[in-house]
Amino acid sequence: MISNQKSDDAVMVAYPNPARDFIMVKSKDASLKIKSVTFYSILGMQVAEYQINKNSEEIRLDKLRPGKYLMRYVLSDNTQKVTQIVKQ
């Protein structure tokens, strides 16, 4: 398995992925803040939510058990995206 990969799209990057203790989320556009990040189990149940309101933030993953999660983020312009992350 390759480590230190990034979940990367046009508006935000999240790394490392897979992650152990934390994941760093960062808006690619300096004028946009990340309003919130929500984690869901693969079954669609919400397991954690964080209010960020910054361009970047380190999110501790202590609450999450090892496995695959869907991470939904909302930016200050109300753009919403979902990406998959792996907690080791």
Gaussian input, Z-matrix of N, CA and C with variables (Angstrom, degrees):
# hf/3-21g

backbone

0 1
 N
 C     1     B1
 C     2     B2     1     A1
 N     3     B3     2     A2     1     D1
 C     4     B4     3     A3     2     D2
 C     5     B5     4     A4     3     D3
 N     6     B6     5     A5     4     D4
 C     7     B7     6     A6     5     D5
 C     8     B8     7     A7     6     D6
 N     9     B9     8     A8     7     D7
 C    10    B10     9     A9     8     D8
 C    11    B11    10    A10     9     D9
 N    12    B12    11    A11    10    D10
 C    13    B13    12    A12    11    D11
 C    14    B14    13    A13    12    D12
 N    15    B15    14    A14    13    D13
 C    16    B16    15    A15    14    D14
 C    17    B17    16    A16    15    D15
 N    18    B18    17    A17    16    D16
 C    19    B19    18    A18    17    D17
 C    20    B20    19    A19    18    D18
 N    21    B21    20    A20    19    D19
 C    22    B22    21    A21    20    D20
 C    23    B23    22    A22    21    D21
 N    24    B24    23    A23    22    D22
 C    25    B25    24    A24    23    D23
 C    26    B26    25    A25    24    D24
 N    27    B27    26    A26    25    D25
 C    28    B28    27    A27    26    D26
 C    29    B29    28    A28    27    D27
 N    30    B30    29    A29    28    D28
 C    31    B31    30    A30    29    D29
 C    32    B32    31    A31    30    D30
 N    33    B33    32    A32    31    D31
 C    34    B34    33    A33    32    D32
 C    35    B35    34    A34    33    D33
 N    36    B36    35    A35    34    D34
 C    37    B37    36    A36    35    D35
 C    38    B38    37    A37    36    D36
 N    39    B39    38    A38    37    D37
 C    40    B40    39    A39    38    D38
 C    41    B41    40    A40    39    D39
 N    42    B42    41    A41    40    D40
 C    43    B43    42    A42    41    D41
 C    44    B44    43    A43    42    D42
 N    45    B45    44    A44    43    D43
 C    46    B46    45    A45    44    D44
 C    47    B47    46    A46    45    D45
 N    48    B48    47    A47    46    D46
 C    49    B49    48    A48    47    D47
 C    50    B50    49    A49    48    D48
 N    51    B51    50    A50    49    D49
 C    52    B52    51    A51    50    D50
 C    53    B53    52    A52    51    D51
 N    54    B54    53    A53    52    D52
 C    55    B55    54    A54    53    D53
 C    56    B56    55    A55    54    D54
 N    57    B57    56    A56    55    D55
 C    58    B58    57    A57    56    D56
 C    59    B59    58    A58    57    D57
 N    60    B60    59    A59    58    D58
 C    61    B61    60    A60    59    D59
 C    62    B62    61    A61    60    D60
 N    63    B63    62    A62    61    D61
 C    64    B64    63    A63    62    D62
 C    65    B65    64    A64    63    D63
 N    66    B66    65    A65    64    D64
 C    67    B67    66    A66    65    D65
 C    68    B68    67    A67    66    D66
 N    69    B69    68    A68    67    D67
 C    70    B70    69    A69    68    D68
 C    71    B71    70    A70    69    D69
 N    72    B72    71    A71    70    D70
 C    73    B73    72    A72    71    D71
 C    74    B74    73    A73    72    D72
 N    75    B75    74    A74    73    D73
 C    76    B76    75    A75    74    D74
 C    77    B77    76    A76    75    D75
 N    78    B78    77    A77    76    D76
 C    79    B79    78    A78    77    D77
 C    80    B80    79    A79    78    D78
 N    81    B81    80    A80    79    D79
 C    82    B82    81    A81    80    D80
 C    83    B83    82    A82    81    D81
 N    84    B84    83    A83    82    D82
 C    85    B85    84    A84    83    D83
 C    86    B86    85    A85    84    D84
 N    87    B87    86    A86    85    D85
 C    88    B88    87    A87    86    D86
 C    89    B89    88    A88    87    D87
 N    90    B90    89    A89    88    D88
 C    91    B91    90    A90    89    D89
 C    92    B92    91    A91    90    D90
 N    93    B93    92    A92    91    D91
 C    94    B94    93    A93    92    D92
 C    95    B95    94    A94    93    D93
 N    96    B96    95    A95    94    D94
 C    97    B97    96    A96    95    D95
 C    98    B98    97    A97    96    D96
 N    99    B99    98    A98    97    D97
 C   100   B100    99    A99    98    D98
 C   101   B101   100   A100    99    D99
 N   102   B102   101   A101   100   D100
 C   103   B103   102   A102   101   D101
 C   104   B104   103   A103   102   D102
 N   105   B105   104   A104   103   D103
 C   106   B106   105   A105   104   D104
 C   107   B107   106   A106   105   D105
 N   108   B108   107   A107   106   D106
 C   109   B109   108   A108   107   D107
 C   110   B110   109   A109   108   D108
 N   111   B111   110   A110   109   D109
 C   112   B112   111   A111   110   D110
 C   113   B113   112   A112   111   D111
 N   114   B114   113   A113   112   D112
 C   115   B115   114   A114   113   D113
 C   116   B116   115   A115   114   D114
 N   117   B117   116   A116   115   D115
 C   118   B118   117   A117   116   D116
 C   119   B119   118   A118   117   D117
 N   120   B120   119   A119   118   D118
 C   121   B121   120   A120   119   D119
 C   122   B122   121   A121   120   D120
 N   123   B123   122   A122   121   D121
 C   124   B124   123   A123   122   D122
 C   125   B125   124   A124   123   D123
 N   126   B126   125   A125   124   D124
 C   127   B127   126   A126   125   D125
 C   128   B128   127   A127   126   D126
 N   129   B129   128   A128   127   D127
 C   130   B130   129   A129   128   D128
 C   131   B131   130   A130   129   D129
 N   132   B132   131   A131   130   D130
 C   133   B133   132   A132   131   D131
 C   134   B134   133   A133   132   D132
 N   135   B135   134   A134   133   D133
 C   136   B136   135   A135   134   D134
 C   137   B137   136   A136   135   D135
 N   138   B138   137   A137   136   D136
 C   139   B139   138   A138   137   D137
 C   140   B140   139   A139   138   D138
 N   141   B141   140   A140   139   D139
 C   142   B142   141   A141   140   D140
 C   143   B143   142   A142   141   D141
 N   144   B144   143   A143   142   D142
 C   145   B145   144   A144   143   D143
 C   146   B146   145   A145   144   D144
 N   147   B147   146   A146   145   D145
 C   148   B148   147   A147   146   D146
 C   149   B149   148   A148   147   D147
 N   150   B150   149   A149   148   D148
 C   151   B151   150   A150   149   D149
 C   152   B152   151   A151   150   D150
 N   153   B153   152   A152   151   D151
 C   154   B154   153   A153   152   D152
 C   155   B155   154   A154   153   D153
 N   156   B156   155   A155   154   D154
 C   157   B157   156   A156   155   D155
 C   158   B158   157   A157   156   D156
 N   159   B159   158   A158   157   D157
 C   160   B160   159   A159   158   D158
 C   161   B161   160   A160   159   D159
 N   162   B162   161   A161   160   D160
 C   163   B163   162   A162   161   D161
 C   164   B164   163   A163   162   D162
 N   165   B165   164   A164   163   D163
 C   166   B166   165   A165   164   D164
 C   167   B167   166   A166   165   D165
 N   168   B168   167   A167   166   D166
 C   169   B169   168   A168   167   D167
 C   170   B170   169   A169   168   D168
 N   171   B171   170   A170   169   D169
 C   172   B172   171   A171   170   D170
 C   173   B173   172   A172   171   D171
 N   174   B174   173   A173   172   D172
 C   175   B175   174   A174   173   D173
 C   176   B176   175   A175   174   D174
 N   177   B177   176   A176   175   D175
 C   178   B178   177   A177   176   D176
 C   179   B179   178   A178   177   D177
 N   180   B180   179   A179   178   D178
 C   181   B181   180   A180   179   D179
 C   182   B182   181   A181   180   D180
 N   183   B183   182   A182   181   D181
 C   184   B184   183   A183   182   D182
 C   185   B185   184   A184   183   D183
 N   186   B186   185   A185   184   D184
 C   187   B187   186   A186   185   D185
 C   188   B188   187   A187   186   D186
 N   189   B189   188   A188   187   D187
 C   190   B190   189   A189   188   D188
 C   191   B191   190   A190   189   D189
 N   192   B192   191   A191   190   D190
 C   193   B193   192   A192   191   D191
 C   194   B194   193   A193   192   D192
 N   195   B195   194   A194   193   D193
 C   196   B196   195   A195   194   D194
 C   197   B197   196   A196   195   D195
 N   198   B198   197   A197   196   D196
 C   199   B199   198   A198   197   D197
 C   200   B200   199   A199   198   D198
 N   201   B201   200   A200   199   D199
 C   202   B202   201   A201   200   D200
 C   203   B203   202   A202   201   D201
 N   204   B204   203   A203   202   D202
 C   205   B205   204   A204   203   D203
 C   206   B206   205   A205   204   D204
 N   207   B207   206   A206   205   D205
 C   208   B208   207   A207   206   D206
 C   209   B209   208   A208   207   D207
 N   210   B210   209   A209   208   D208
 C   211   B211   210   A210   209   D209
 C   212   B212   211   A211   210   D210
 N   213   B213   212   A212   211   D211
 C   214   B214   213   A213   212   D212
 C   215   B215   214   A214   213   D213
 N   216   B216   215   A215   214   D214
 C   217   B217   216   A216   215   D215
 C   218   B218   217   A217   216   D216
 N   219   B219   218   A218   217   D217
 C   220   B220   219   A219   218   D218
 C   221   B221   220   A220   219   D219
 N   222   B222   221   A221   220   D220
 C   223   B223   222   A222   221   D221
 C   224   B224   223   A223   222   D222
 N   225   B225   224   A224   223   D223
 C   226   B226   225   A225   224   D224
 C   227   B227   226   A226   225   D225
 N   228   B228   227   A227   226   D226
 C   229   B229   228   A228   227   D227
 C   230   B230   229   A229   228   D228
 N   231   B231   230   A230   229   D229
 C   232   B232   231   A231   230   D230
 C   233   B233   232   A232   231   D231
 N   234   B234   233   A233   232   D232
 C   235   B235   234   A234   233   D233
 C   236   B236   235   A235   234   D234
 N   237   B237   236   A236   235   D235
 C   238   B238   237   A237   236   D236
 C   239   B239   238   A238   237   D237
 N   240   B240   239   A239   238   D238
 C   241   B241   240   A240   239   D239
 C   242   B242   241   A241   240   D240
 N   243   B243   242   A242   241   D241
 C   244   B244   243   A243   242   D242
 C   245   B245   244   A244   243   D243
 N   246   B246   245   A245   244   D244
 C   247   B247   246   A246   245   D245
 C   248   B248   247   A247   246   D246
 N   249   B249   248   A248   247   D247
 C   250   B250   249   A249   248   D248
 C   251   B251   250   A250   249   D249
 N   252   B252   251   A251   250   D250
 C   253   B253   252   A252   251   D251
 C   254   B254   253   A253   252   D252
 N   255   B255   254   A254   253   D253
 C   256   B256   255   A255   254   D254
 C   257   B257   256   A256   255   D255
 N   258   B258   257   A257   256   D256
 C   259   B259   258   A258   257   D257
 C   260   B260   259   A259   258   D258
 N   261   B261   260   A260   259   D259
 C   262   B262   261   A261   260   D260
 C   263   B263   262   A262   261   D261

   B1=1.4528
   B2=1.5254
   B3=1.2910
   B4=1.4600
   B5=1.5157
   B6=1.3308
   B7=1.4637
   B8=1.5188
   B9=1.3231
   B10=1.4624
   B11=1.5222
   B12=1.3141
   B13=1.4537
   B14=1.5174
   B15=1.3064
   B16=1.4585
   B17=1.5200
   B18=1.3296
   B19=1.4625
   B20=1.5165
   B21=1.3075
   B22=1.4578
   B23=1.5233
   B24=1.3200
   B25=1.4575
   B26=1.5218
   B27=1.3029
   B28=1.4627
   B29=1.5221
   B30=1.3323
   B31=1.4644
   B32=1.5230
   B33=1.3432
   B34=1.4572
   B35=1.5118
   B36=1.3387
   B37=1.4543
   B38=1.5298
   B39=1.3374
   B40=1.4635
   B41=1.5257
   B42=1.3234
   B43=1.4675
   B44=1.5137
   B45=1.3194
   B46=1.4750
   B47=1.5259
   B48=1.2970
   B49=1.4577
   B50=1.5185
   B51=1.3171
   B52=1.4585
   B53=1.5302
   B54=1.3320
   B55=1.4631
   B56=1.5252
   B57=1.3347
   B58=1.4667
   B59=1.5223
   B60=1.3230
   B61=1.4633
   B62=1.5229
   B63=1.3267
   B64=1.4626
   B65=1.5194
   B66=1.3209
   B67=1.4600
   B68=1.5268
   B69=1.3098
   B70=1.4609
   B71=1.5230
   B72=1.3242
   B73=1.4660
   B74=1.5181
   B75=1.3253
   B76=1.4647
   B77=1.5211
   B78=1.3300
   B79=1.4599
   B80=1.5246
   B81=1.3338
   B82=1.4643
   B83=1.5195
   B84=1.3231
   B85=1.4634
   B86=1.5240
   B87=1.3192
   B88=1.4681
   B89=1.5245
   B90=1.3263
   B91=1.4668
   B92=1.5338
   B93=1.3335
   B94=1.4669
   B95=1.5196
   B96=1.3171
   B97=1.4597
   B98=1.5252
   B99=1.3178
   B100=1.4563
   B101=1.5229
   B102=1.3309
   B103=1.4674
   B104=1.5236
   B105=1.3344
   B106=1.4618
   B107=1.5187
   B108=1.3373
   B109=1.4579
   B110=1.5256
   B111=1.3286
   B112=1.4601
   B113=1.5215
   B114=1.3295
   B115=1.4586
   B116=1.5217
   B117=1.3388
   B118=1.4560
   B119=1.5189
   B120=1.3306
   B121=1.4590
   B122=1.5265
   B123=1.3101
   B124=1.4624
   B125=1.5364
   B126=1.3372
   B127=1.4650
   B128=1.5241
   B129=1.3553
   B130=1.4523
   B131=1.5177
   B132=1.3310
   B133=1.4665
   B134=1.5239
   B135=1.3425
   B136=1.4639
   B137=1.5239
   B138=1.3469
   B139=1.4666
   B140=1.5234
   B141=1.3237
   B142=1.4704
   B143=1.5233
   B144=1.3428
   B145=1.4644
   B146=1.5176
   B147=1.3279
   B148=1.4635
   B149=1.5210
   B150=1.3231
   B151=1.4620
   B152=1.5291
   B153=1.3167
   B154=1.4623
   B155=1.5290
   B156=1.3241
   B157=1.4717
   B158=1.5269
   B159=1.3319
   B160=1.4710
   B161=1.5246
   B162=1.3463
   B163=1.4673
   B164=1.5237
   B165=1.3423
   B166=1.4613
   B167=1.5244
   B168=1.3310
   B169=1.4618
   B170=1.5211
   B171=1.3263
   B172=1.4544
   B173=1.5243
   B174=1.3200
   B175=1.4607
   B176=1.5198
   B177=1.3194
   B178=1.4634
   B179=1.5275
   B180=1.3191
   B181=1.4582
   B182=1.5280
   B183=1.3294
   B184=1.4642
   B185=1.5287
   B186=1.3382
   B187=1.4679
   B188=1.5274
   B189=1.3265
   B190=1.4612
   B191=1.5206
   B192=1.3253
   B193=1.4599
   B194=1.5328
   B195=1.3274
   B196=1.4667
   B197=1.5334
   B198=1.3216
   B199=1.4596
   B200=1.5148
   B201=1.3260
   B202=1.4655
   B203=1.5201
   B204=1.3322
   B205=1.4591
   B206=1.5187
   B207=1.3149
   B208=1.4521
   B209=1.5189
   B210=1.3159
   B211=1.4596
   B212=1.5233
   B213=1.3359
   B214=1.4695
   B215=1.5146
   B216=1.3177
   B217=1.4587
   B218=1.5124
   B219=1.3319
   B220=1.4588
   B221=1.5200
   B222=1.3365
   B223=1.4623
   B224=1.5259
   B225=1.3226
   B226=1.4702
   B227=1.5317
   B228=1.3377
   B229=1.4716
   B230=1.5370
   B231=1.3428
   B232=1.4677
   B233=1.5269
   B234=1.3412
   B235=1.4540
   B236=1.5244
   B237=1.3364
   B238=1.4607
   B239=1.5135
   B240=1.3136
   B241=1.4603
   B242=1.5206
   B243=1.3273
   B244=1.4593
   B245=1.5201
   B246=1.3322
   B247=1.4529
   B248=1.5192
   B249=1.3134
   B250=1.4655
   B251=1.5195
   B252=1.3322
   B253=1.4569
   B254=1.5284
   B255=1.3196
   B256=1.4611
   B257=1.5138
   B258=1.3358
   B259=1.4739
   B260=1.5171
   B261=1.3334
   B262=1.4680
   B263=1.5018
   A1=108.85
   A2=116.45
   A3=121.68
   A4=108.78
   A5=116.84
   A6=119.26
   A7=109.77
   A8=115.39
   A9=123.42
   A10=113.41
   A11=117.63
   A12=119.85
   A13=108.79
   A14=115.26
   A15=121.08
   A16=109.79
   A17=115.27
   A18=120.43
   A19=104.00
   A20=116.34
   A21=121.01
   A22=109.18
   A23=116.52
   A24=120.18
   A25=108.30
   A26=117.19
   A27=120.62
   A28=113.79
   A29=117.85
   A30=119.32
   A31=115.35
   A32=118.23
   A33=119.95
   A34=111.15
   A35=115.21
   A36=121.30
   A37=107.80
   A38=116.51
   A39=122.43
   A40=107.71
   A41=116.65
   A42=120.58
   A43=110.52
   A44=121.07
   A45=126.22
   A46=110.18
   A47=115.72
   A48=121.42
   A49=107.87
   A50=118.71
   A51=129.59
   A52=112.85
   A53=115.64
   A54=122.79
   A55=109.96
   A56=115.59
   A57=120.55
   A58=111.12
   A59=116.72
   A60=121.90
   A61=113.59
   A62=116.88
   A63=120.22
   A64=109.49
   A65=114.67
   A66=121.44
   A67=106.88
   A68=116.19
   A69=122.11
   A70=107.86
   A71=117.08
   A72=121.40
   A73=108.14
   A74=115.85
   A75=120.13
   A76=110.19
   A77=115.79
   A78=121.73
   A79=108.31
   A80=116.88
   A81=120.24
   A82=112.21
   A83=116.80
   A84=122.25
   A85=108.08
   A86=117.09
   A87=121.52
   A88=112.96
   A89=117.46
   A90=119.80
   A91=112.49
   A92=117.36
   A93=121.18
   A94=110.99
   A95=115.65
   A96=120.94
   A97=108.85
   A98=115.21
   A99=121.00
   A100=106.26
   A101=117.33
   A102=120.65
   A103=111.13
   A104=116.35
   A105=119.06
   A106=110.72
   A107=114.23
   A108=122.51
   A109=106.34
   A110=116.46
   A111=121.77
   A112=108.75
   A113=115.71
   A114=121.72
   A115=109.46
   A116=115.23
   A117=122.47
   A118=108.98
   A119=115.76
   A120=119.94
   A121=107.71
   A122=116.41
   A123=120.94
   A124=110.35
   A125=117.08
   A126=121.38
   A127=112.57
   A128=116.96
   A129=120.72
   A130=115.59
   A131=117.87
   A132=120.49
   A133=110.05
   A134=116.86
   A135=120.66
   A136=109.18
   A137=116.35
   A138=120.18
   A139=112.88
   A140=118.36
   A141=121.01
   A142=109.07
   A143=115.35
   A144=120.36
   A145=108.83
   A146=115.83
   A147=121.75
   A148=109.33
   A149=116.62
   A150=122.59
   A151=106.12
   A152=118.22
   A153=122.35
   A154=111.35
   A155=117.29
   A156=124.13
   A157=113.57
   A158=115.68
   A159=123.11
   A160=107.80
   A161=115.69
   A162=120.14
   A163=112.07
   A164=116.54
   A165=120.00
   A166=109.35
   A167=114.63
   A168=119.45
   A169=109.37
   A170=115.91
   A171=121.85
   A172=107.17
   A173=116.78
   A174=121.70
   A175=108.91
   A176=116.12
   A177=121.64
   A178=108.79
   A179=116.13
   A180=120.89
   A181=112.20
   A182=117.57
   A183=122.34
   A184=112.53
   A185=117.46
   A186=121.89
   A187=112.85
   A188=116.91
   A189=120.57
   A190=111.62
   A191=115.59
   A192=120.71
   A193=107.88
   A194=117.61
   A195=119.33
   A196=111.12
   A197=115.67
   A198=120.95
   A199=111.64
   A200=115.80
   A201=122.04
   A202=109.50
   A203=115.41
   A204=121.99
   A205=109.93
   A206=115.56
   A207=121.51
   A208=106.82
   A209=116.36
   A210=121.88
   A211=107.55
   A212=115.95
   A213=121.16
   A214=107.83
   A215=115.39
   A216=118.78
   A217=110.08
   A218=113.84
   A219=121.92
   A220=107.14
   A221=116.42
   A222=121.53
   A223=110.34
   A224=115.70
   A225=121.14
   A226=113.35
   A227=118.13
   A228=120.08
   A229=111.14
   A230=115.40
   A231=125.01
   A232=114.64
   A233=117.95
   A234=121.10
   A235=107.55
   A236=116.68
   A237=121.56
   A238=108.68
   A239=116.05
   A240=121.40
   A241=108.58
   A242=115.25
   A243=121.77
   A244=107.81
   A245=116.15
   A246=121.96
   A247=108.40
   A248=116.68
   A249=120.37
   A250=109.70
   A251=116.29
   A252=120.59
   A253=108.64
   A254=115.01
   A255=121.36
   A256=108.21
   A257=116.52
   A258=122.50
   A259=106.32
   A260=116.38
   A261=120.75
   A262=111.19
   D1=137.45
   D2=178.42
   D3=-83.62
   D4=131.31
   D5=178.58
   D6=-102.24
   D7=168.54
   D8=178.13
   D9=62.65
   D10=29.99
   D11=173.24
   D12=-79.34
   D13=165.06
   D14=179.39
   D15=-118.16
   D16=142.87
   D17=165.41
   D18=-89.48
   D19=113.14
   D20=-168.64
   D21=-131.24
   D22=130.82
   D23=172.15
   D24=-137.26
   D25=-167.54
   D26=-173.94
   D27=-67.06
   D28=-23.54
   D29=-172.34
   D30=-119.44
   D31=-20.36
   D32=-177.51
   D33=-148.41
   D34=152.70
   D35=175.44
   D36=-126.12
   D37=142.72
   D38=176.92
   D39=-132.02
   D40=128.69
   D41=-178.04
   D42=-153.72
   D43=160.21
   D44=-9.57
   D45=-72.85
   D46=159.72
   D47=176.36
   D48=-145.89
   D49=106.95
   D50=13.59
   D51=-72.09
   D52=156.34
   D53=-176.97
   D54=-122.79
   D55=156.18
   D56=176.45
   D57=-110.50
   D58=-68.84
   D59=-172.29
   D60=-99.91
   D61=-27.09
   D62=-176.35
   D63=-153.89
   D64=164.44
   D65=170.42
   D66=-134.44
   D67=137.24
   D68=179.02
   D69=-97.44
   D70=127.10
   D71=175.85
   D72=-114.32
   D73=138.28
   D74=-175.60
   D75=-146.18
   D76=130.61
   D77=175.21
   D78=-76.27
   D79=136.16
   D80=178.34
   D81=-78.78
   D82=-19.77
   D83=-179.83
   D84=-104.05
   D85=115.13
   D86=-176.66
   D87=-59.77
   D88=-21.99
   D89=-179.53
   D90=-84.01
   D91=-9.19
   D92=-179.59
   D93=-107.87
   D94=132.93
   D95=175.14
   D96=-101.35
   D97=153.87
   D98=173.19
   D99=-85.96
   D100=113.17
   D101=-178.79
   D102=-73.73
   D103=-49.21
   D104=-177.00
   D105=-152.20
   D106=156.76
   D107=174.77
   D108=-131.77
   D109=128.73
   D110=-179.70
   D111=-126.43
   D112=135.25
   D113=178.42
   D114=-105.76
   D115=137.01
   D116=178.09
   D117=-125.56
   D118=145.25
   D119=172.26
   D120=-68.69
   D121=165.65
   D122=177.93
   D123=-60.26
   D124=-24.64
   D125=178.08
   D126=-81.42
   D127=-2.89
   D128=176.02
   D129=93.61
   D130=5.86
   D131=178.72
   D132=-85.66
   D133=132.96
   D134=177.93
   D135=-68.88
   D136=130.12
   D137=-178.93
   D138=-116.82
   D139=-19.74
   D140=178.27
   D141=-163.46
   D142=149.22
   D143=177.07
   D144=-143.37
   D145=138.83
   D146=-178.62
   D147=-131.15
   D148=132.59
   D149=173.04
   D150=-92.80
   D151=119.38
   D152=-172.22
   D153=-102.23
   D154=-63.37
   D155=-178.00
   D156=55.22
   D157=39.67
   D158=176.04
   D159=-142.57
   D160=170.34
   D161=176.24
   D162=-75.96
   D163=-27.91
   D164=178.60
   D165=-151.08
   D166=155.84
   D167=-178.19
   D168=-161.87
   D169=143.86
   D170=171.68
   D171=-92.86
   D172=122.27
   D173=-178.93
   D174=-106.03
   D175=121.98
   D176=176.83
   D177=-71.64
   D178=139.53
   D179=-178.02
   D180=-109.13
   D181=20.82
   D182=-177.94
   D183=-55.73
   D184=-34.63
   D185=-176.00
   D186=-74.07
   D187=-16.52
   D188=-174.14
   D189=-97.03
   D190=136.74
   D191=173.90
   D192=-80.36
   D193=159.20
   D194=176.09
   D195=-57.64
   D196=139.07
   D197=179.11
   D198=151.75
   D199=-172.93
   D200=179.13
   D201=-94.77
   D202=141.04
   D203=179.54
   D204=-136.25
   D205=153.69
   D206=169.44
   D207=-98.19
   D208=129.85
   D209=-179.65
   D210=-112.72
   D211=116.96
   D212=178.37
   D213=-105.26
   D214=131.92
   D215=176.80
   D216=-125.79
   D217=151.05
   D218=178.76
   D219=-124.40
   D220=128.82
   D221=178.94
   D222=-95.70
   D223=169.02
   D224=-176.85
   D225=-63.43
   D226=-19.35
   D227=175.11
   D228=-93.05
   D229=12.24
   D230=179.89
   D231=70.35
   D232=13.78
   D233=169.44
   D234=-62.73
   D235=134.97
   D236=177.40
   D237=-125.76
   D238=135.50
   D239=177.79
   D240=-140.36
   D241=157.96
   D242=176.64
   D243=-127.24
   D244=135.65
   D245=176.03
   D246=-136.32
   D247=158.96
   D248=179.38
   D249=-98.01
   D250=136.98
   D251=172.91
   D252=-127.17
   D253=159.02
   D254=178.19
   D255=-118.88
   D256=126.45
   D257=174.53
   D258=-99.55
   D259=122.91
   D260=179.99
   D261=-89.17

